[in-house]
């Protein structure tokens, strides 16, 4: 049997888990995001692997990927894969597991043979929801600070607190007038309300009330003076061994929504101090904490821990664990890209958002002004779209090296 993996891009997995239904359907705009970026997981593939995609990519797009040295695999619509009786898979690798994606892939799961059928993630376990909840990542942060102290890391008061009512929220804001209220399950800057000077708007409190009704709790934590976002990327194998793949630096929009990652940049360029050694040490310390946690017990696959460099009382420190993403992440995409490009190349990996046709126009303009250049047969400078810039696409992903 050919070793063959199947990838599917479902970035709405946290929302699906919060909903809990096998028949969960994301909003139209999020379904458009999934469709437009469906081929993004191709960055992780080998030639015999498959990526589920509702469309066939243009040959021109594939040639440009190959020219830049990026992987190209097979692709097919979900229905085509279901009907093909000749296909067998070694693993299924969604962006993230949820009851909904298990249900959607139930026919394809019958095509999986080998050890993966005994994987911790091959069937949905209600305990898996815990791995995505912010209260679990708060426990990891608390353990980390207990073990490694706060001299180089955020203060103990940074550990998020559970709030179970609107009264709890008001009491927390009285003690901490600049804070952040977060839903238990969300990602990429969603499900977050900022509170400044003790003022939470009526609409924000209505949002909080709705989340409390659905989930039973929210998380509250102090507002941090952020200097730079970063994340630590891991992979957990079937035996619970945690492998640390490395750190990556990312950037967000003004309201905290994920935008992209820097490529081959040193953290000292952004914070003015060389935090490289501490960043590496922090990743390895997180690995040890994760190996002693429920993540190693109940999960298998990729995992990202978001953190940041913050300023506390005039001192730069690392906040090692804002949240944990038990799934593939844009950070793993960025790490993979860094392994494929020239080691001296610098740039960014970014997710584009706009109106239908905007990404197509943007891509054409960028390709003309930033043609691909190779050095030592590796991508060194220029622009490459990682998802097809169809005229209907509202979203896209690309790499720009300069």
Secondary structure, DSSP 4 states (H G I P E B T S, - for coil): ----EEEE--TTHHHHHHH--TT----HHHHHHHHHTGGGGGGG--TT-EEE-SSPPPHHHHHHHHHTT----EEE-HHHHHH-TT--BSEEEESS--HHHHHHTHHHHTTB-SGGGGSTTSS--TTHHHHHSHHHHHHHHHHHHHHH-SSSB--GGGS-EEE-SHHHHHHHHHH-SSEEEEESS--TT-SEEEEBTTB--HHHHHHHHHHHHHHS-EEEEE--EEEEEEEEEEEE-TTS-EEEEEEEEEEE-TTS-EEEEEES--THHHHSS--HHHHHHHHHHHHHHHHTSHHHHH--EEEEEEEEEEEETTEEEEEEEEEEE-S--HHHHHHHHHHHB-TT--EEEEEEE-STTHHHHHHHHHHHHS--EEETTEEEEEEEESS---TT-SEEEEEEE-
